[in-house]
Each structure stands twice: as structure tokens, then as C-alpha cells.
């Protein structure tokens, strides 16, 4: 899987951006969304190290494909 370019921070313009994947071992409340009865799609946290802005992101392309198939977005 190719790395995702998160670009500059939309708040301050900094390029000091890190991505922290959500996992049971990260010590924080796991965030994500239900995508079926027994399927949870985890969100990764994208953090600007300059201003502290935190966003959530789905970094797994297979999860995005699953959501695309389930919700059938309009084009």
C-alpha cells in the first residue's frame, strides 16, 4: 500500500504531520465507525506537531472500498 500524503495542515500550513493508527494497544479510546453487524472500520489520528490540530482519517484503502460499496456514493 502506498503511503498517503496528508499535505499541509489546513489550520497553520505546517508540514510537520504525523499519522497515529488506532489500535487496542495505543492507550486511547479506539475511534472508528460500524460498517456492519460485526465490522468496525478504525480511524487513524492525523496530528499537526506545530499547532496540535487533530483529524481522523481512514488509511486502509480496503476499508474505503468497503464503504464505497456499502453506501454507493453519487458521482
KEDO-344320 format. One record per atom (N, C-alpha, C, O): residue number from 1; residue in three letters; chain; x, y, z. Coordinates in steps of 0.02 Angstrom, whole numbers, plus 50000, padded with zeros to 5 digits. Example, Ala and Ser with C-alpha at 12.3 -4.5 7.8 and 13.67 -1.06 7.14 Angstrom:
KEDO-344320
R   seq   type   mol       x       y       z
R     1    ALA     A   50660   49716   50390
R     1    ALA     A   50615   49775   50390
R     1    ALA     A   50660   49835   50390
R     1    ALA     A   50712   49834   50423
R     2    SER     A   50642   49888   50354
R     2    SER     A   50684   49947   50357
R     2    SER     A   50645   50002   50394
R     2    SER     A   50670   50057   50402
end
This chain:
KEDO-344320
R   seq   type   mol       x       y       z
R     1    UNK     A   50042   49942   50000
R     1    UNK     A   50000   50000   50000
R     1    UNK     A   50045   50062   50000
R     1    UNK     A   50091   50067   50040
R     2    UNK     A   50030   50108   49956
R     2    UNK     A   50071   50169   49951
R     2    UNK     A   50054   50216   50009
R     2    UNK     A   49996   50219   50030
R     3    UNK     A   50102   50254   50033
R     3    UNK     A   50089   50300   50088
R     3    UNK     A   50043   50357   50066
R     3    UNK     A   50043   50378   50009
R     4    UNK     A   50003   50380   50113
R     4    UNK     A   49957   50435   50100
R     4    UNK     A   49992   50501   50114
R     4    UNK     A   50025   50509   50165
R     5    UNK     A   49985   50548   50069
R     5    UNK     A   50012   50615   50079
R     5    UNK     A   49956   50657   50110
R     5    UNK     A   49907   50673   50078
R     6    UNK     A   49965   50676   50173
R     6    UNK     A   49915   50714   50208
R     6    UNK     A   49920   50789   50194
R     6    UNK     A   49877   50828   50214
R     7    UNK     A   49973   50808   50158
R     7    UNK     A   49981   50879   50140
R     7    UNK     A   49995   50922   50200
R     7    UNK     A   50014   50898   50253
R     8    UNK     A   49986   50986   50190
R     8    UNK     A   49998   51035   50244
R     8    UNK     A   49937   51038   50290
R     8    UNK     A   49881   51022   50271
R     9    UNK     A   49950   51059   50351
R     9    UNK     A   49896   51069   50400
R     9    UNK     A   49848   51123   50374
R     9    UNK     A   49871   51177   50356
R    10    UNK     A   49783   51110   50373
R    10    UNK     A   49736   51161   50349
R    10    UNK     A   49729   51220   50397
R    10    UNK     A   49701   51271   50378
R    11    UNK     A   49754   51212   50457
R    11    UNK     A   49748   51266   50507
R    11    UNK     A   49808   51313   50504
R    11    UNK     A   49799   51374   50501
R    12    UNK     A   49869   51284   50506
R    12    UNK     A   49928   51327   50511
R    12    UNK     A   49976   51322   50451
R    12    UNK     A   50022   51362   50445
R    13    UNK     A   49965   51272   50407
R    13    UNK     A   50007   51265   50348
R    13    UNK     A   50070   51224   50359
R    13    UNK     A   50110   51216   50312
R    14    UNK     A   50081   51199   50420
R    14    UNK     A   50141   51161   50435
R    14    UNK     A   50141   51094   50398
R    14    UNK     A   50088   51065   50385
R    15    UNK     A   50201   51070   50381
R    15    UNK     A   50208   51004   50351
R    15    UNK     A   50229   50952   50402
R    15    UNK     A   50241   50894   50384
R    16    UNK     A   50233   50972   50466
R    16    UNK     A   50250   50925   50520
R    16    UNK     A   50188   50887   50541
R    16    UNK     A   50158   50902   50593
R    17    UNK     A   50169   50837   50500
R    17    UNK     A   50108   50798   50511
R    17    UNK     A   50128   50726   50525
R    17    UNK     A   50170   50698   50491
R    18    UNK     A   50097   50697   50576
R    18    UNK     A   50107   50626   50590
R    18    UNK     A   50040   50590   50588
R    18    UNK     A   49988   50622   50598
R    19    UNK     A   50041   50526   50575
R    19    UNK     A   49981   50485   50574
R    19    UNK     A   49990   50430   50627
R    19    UNK     A   50038   50392   50625
R    20    UNK     A   49943   50427   50675
R    20    UNK     A   49945   50378   50729
R    20    UNK     A   49887   50330   50718
R    20    UNK     A   49829   50348   50728
R    21    UNK     A   49902   50268   50699
R    21    UNK     A   49848   50219   50687
R    21    UNK     A   49811   50204   50752
R    21    UNK     A   49840   50203   50806
R    22    UNK     A   49746   50191   50747
R    22    UNK     A   49706   50171   50804
R    22    UNK     A   49714   50097   50816
R    22    UNK     A   49708   50057   50769
R    23    UNK     A   49728   50079   50877
R    23    UNK     A   49733   50008   50894
R    23    UNK     A   49714   49999   50967
R    23    UNK     A   49710   50047   51005
R    24    UNK     A   49702   49937   50986
R    24    UNK     A   49685   49923   51056
R    24    UNK     A   49744   49937   51102
R    24    UNK     A   49734   49950   51161
R    25    UNK     A   49805   49936   51075
R    25    UNK     A   49864   49944   51116
R    25    UNK     A   49888   50016   51122
R    25    UNK     A   49938   50029   51155
R    26    UNK     A   49854   50064   51090
R    26    UNK     A   49880   50132   51089
R    26    UNK     A   49865   50172   51153
R    26    UNK     A   49888   50228   51161
R    27    UNK     A   49824   50142   51198
R    27    UNK     A   49811   50176   51261
R    27    UNK     A   49757   50228   51259
R    27    UNK     A   49742   50259   51310
R    28    UNK     A   49726   50238   51202
R    28    UNK     A   49673   50287   51195
R    28    UNK     A   49609   50252   51176
R    28    UNK     A   49609   50194   51157
R    29    UNK     A   49554   50288   51183
R    29    UNK     A   49490   50261   51160
R    29    UNK     A   49493   50250   51085
R    29    UNK     A   49510   50296   51048
R    30    UNK     A   49478   50191   51064
R    30    UNK     A   49480   50174   50993
R    30    UNK     A   49422   50208   50957
R    30    UNK     A   49365   50201   50978
R    31    UNK     A   49437   50243   50903
R    31    UNK     A   49384   50276   50866
R    31    UNK     A   49376   50243   50798
R    31    UNK     A   49423   50215   50770
R    32    UNK     A   49315   50247   50773
R    32    UNK     A   49300   50217   50708
R    32    UNK     A   49226   50219   50696
R    32    UNK     A   49189   50255   50729
R    33    UNK     A   49204   50179   50648
R    33    UNK     A   49133   50177   50632
R    33    UNK     A   49112   50106   50617
R    33    UNK     A   49150   50066   50590
R    34    UNK     A   49050   50090   50634
R    34    UNK     A   49023   50024   50618
R    34    UNK     A   49007   50022   50544
R    34    UNK     A   48977   50068   50516
R    35    UNK     A   49027   49967   50512
R    35    UNK     A   49014   49959   50441
R    35    UNK     A   48977   49893   50428
R    35    UNK     A   48978   49867   50372
R    36    UNK     A   48946   49868   50479
R    36    UNK     A   48909   49806   50475
R    36    UNK     A   48899   49781   50546
R    36    UNK     A   48921   49812   50594
R    37    UNK     A   48865   49725   50553
R    37    UNK     A   48849   49699   50619
R    37    UNK     A   48912   49684   50659
R    37    UNK     A   48915   49701   50718
R    38    UNK     A   48961   49654   50629
R    38    UNK     A   49022   49635   50664
R    38    UNK     A   49084   49667   50633
R    38    UNK     A   49140   49640   50641
R    39    UNK     A   49076   49721   50598
R    39    UNK     A   49133   49752   50564
R    39    UNK     A   49142   49824   50587
R    39    UNK     A   49096   49865   50582
R    40    UNK     A   49202   49839   50610
R    40    UNK     A   49220   49906   50633
R    40    UNK     A   49276   49932   50589
R    40    UNK     A   49326   49897   50580
R    41    UNK     A   49269   49991   50564
R    41    UNK     A   49322   50022   50524
R    41    UNK     A   49357   50074   50568
R    41    UNK     A   49327   50123   50588
R    42    UNK     A   49421   50061   50585
R    42    UNK     A   49457   50106   50630
R    42    UNK     A   49480   50170   50595
R    42    UNK     A   49495   50170   50536
R    43    UNK     A   49482   50224   50633
R    43    UNK     A   49509   50287   50609
R    43    UNK     A   49580   50295   50636
R    43    UNK     A   49594   50277   50693
R    44    UNK     A   49624   50323   50595
R    44    UNK     A   49690   50343   50618
R    44    UNK     A   49687   50416   50636
R    44    UNK     A   49647   50454   50607
R    45    UNK     A   49728   50437   50683
R    45    UNK     A   49731   50507   50702
R    45    UNK     A   49788   50541   50664
R    45    UNK     A   49844   50517   50664
R    46    UNK     A   49772   50597   50632
R    46    UNK     A   49822   50636   50597
R    46    UNK     A   49832   50699   50640
R    46    UNK     A   49785   50736   50653
R    47    UNK     A   49895   50709   50661
R    47    UNK     A   49910   50762   50709
R    47    UNK     A   49961   50810   50680
R    47    UNK     A   50013   50789   50654
R    48    UNK     A   49947   50875   50685
R    48    UNK     A   49996   50926   50667
R    48    UNK     A   50040   50940   50728
R    48    UNK     A   50014   50958   50781
R    49    UNK     A   50105   50931   50720
R    49    UNK     A   50151   50942   50776
R    49    UNK     A   50167   51015   50787
R    49    UNK     A   50202   51032   50835
R    50    UNK     A   50142   51059   50744
R    50    UNK     A   50153   51131   50752
R    50    UNK     A   50098   51163   50794
R    50    UNK     A   50112   51196   50844
R    51    UNK     A   50035   51153   50774
R    51    UNK     A   49979   51186   50808
R    51    UNK     A   49936   51139   50849
R    51    UNK     A   49896   51161   50890
R    52    UNK     A   49944   51073   50839
R    52    UNK     A   49907   51025   50879
R    52    UNK     A   49840   51004   50850
R    52    UNK     A   49803   50967   50883
R    53    UNK     A   49823   51025   50790
R    53    UNK     A   49760   51005   50759
R    53    UNK     A   49759   50929   50751
R    53    UNK     A   49808   50900   50728
R    54    UNK     A   49704   50898   50770
R    54    UNK     A   49695   50826   50764
R    54    UNK     A   49636   50812   50719
R    54    UNK     A   49582   50841   50728
R    55    UNK     A   49647   50769   50670
R    55    UNK     A   49593   50746   50625
R    55    UNK     A   49592   50671   50625
R    55    UNK     A   49640   50638   50645
R    56    UNK     A   49536   50642   50603
R    56    UNK     A   49532   50570   50597
R    56    UNK     A   49529   50552   50523
R    56    UNK     A   49499   50588   50483
R    57    UNK     A   49560   50495   50506
R    57    UNK     A   49569   50476   50437
R    57    UNK     A   49563   50401   50431
R    57    UNK     A   49585   50364   50475
R    58    UNK     A   49534   50377   50376
R    58    UNK     A   49535   50305   50361
R    58    UNK     A   49593   50294   50314
R    58    UNK     A   49592   50318   50257
R    59    UNK     A   49643   50257   50337
R    59    UNK     A   49704   50249   50297
R    59    UNK     A   49706   50183   50258
R    59    UNK     A   49749   50174   50215
R    60    UNK     A   49662   50137   50272
R    60    UNK     A   49661   50073   50238
R    60    UNK     A   49617   50077   50177
R    60    UNK     A   49556   50087   50182
R    61    UNK     A   49646   50070   50118
R    61    UNK     A   49609   50075   50055
R    61    UNK     A   49553   50023   50049
R    61    UNK     A   49500   50037   50020
R    62    UNK     A   49563   49964   50077
R    62    UNK     A   49512   49912   50075
R    62    UNK     A   49450   49933   50114
R    62    UNK     A   49394   49918   50095
R    63    UNK     A   49461   49968   50170
R    63    UNK     A   49404   49994   50209
R    63    UNK     A   49366   50047   50170
R    63    UNK     A   49304   50049   50172
R    64    UNK     A   49402   50090   50134
R    64    UNK     A   49369   50140   50092
R    64    UNK     A   49328   50107   50037
R    64    UNK     A   49272   50128   50022
R    65    UNK     A   49355   50053   50007
R    65    UNK     A   49319   50017   49955
R    65    UNK     A   49255   49986   49983
R    65    UNK     A   49203   49985   49951
R    66    UNK     A   49260   49959   50045
R    66    UNK     A   49201   49930   50077
R    66    UNK     A   49147   49983   50088
R    66    UNK     A   49088   49970   50074
R    67    UNK     A   49166   50042   50111
R    67    UNK     A   49117   50096   50122
R    67    UNK     A   49087   50119   50056
R    67    UNK     A   49028   50134   50052
R    68    UNK     A   49128   50122   50004
R    68    UNK     A   49105   50142   49938
R    68    UNK     A   49052   50093   49912
R    68    UNK     A   49001   50114   49885
R    69    UNK     A   49064   50029   49922
R    69    UNK     A   49017   49978   49900
R    69    UNK     A   48953   49979   49942
R    69    UNK     A   48898   49972   49916
R    70    UNK     A   48961   49988   50007
R    70    UNK     A   48903   49987   50052
R    70    UNK     A   48857   50047   50042
R    70    UNK     A   48796   50039   50042
R    71    UNK     A   48885   50106   50034
R    71    UNK     A   48845   50167   50032
R    71    UNK     A   48834   50195   49962
R    71    UNK     A   48795   50242   49953
R    72    UNK     A   48867   50167   49912
R    72    UNK     A   48858   50187   49842
R    72    UNK     A   48853   50263   49832
R    72    UNK     A   48799   50289   49820
R    73    UNK     A   48909   50298   49838
R    73    UNK     A   48907   50372   49831
R    73    UNK     A   48886   50393   49760
R    73    UNK     A   48898   50358   49711
R    74    UNK     A   48854   50450   49758
R    74    UNK     A   48835   50478   49692
R    74    UNK     A   48895   50512   49661
R    74    UNK     A   48937   50540   49696
R    75    UNK     A   48898   50509   49597
R    75    UNK     A   48956   50540   49562
R    75    UNK     A   48935   50600   49526
R    75    UNK     A   48976   50633   49494
end
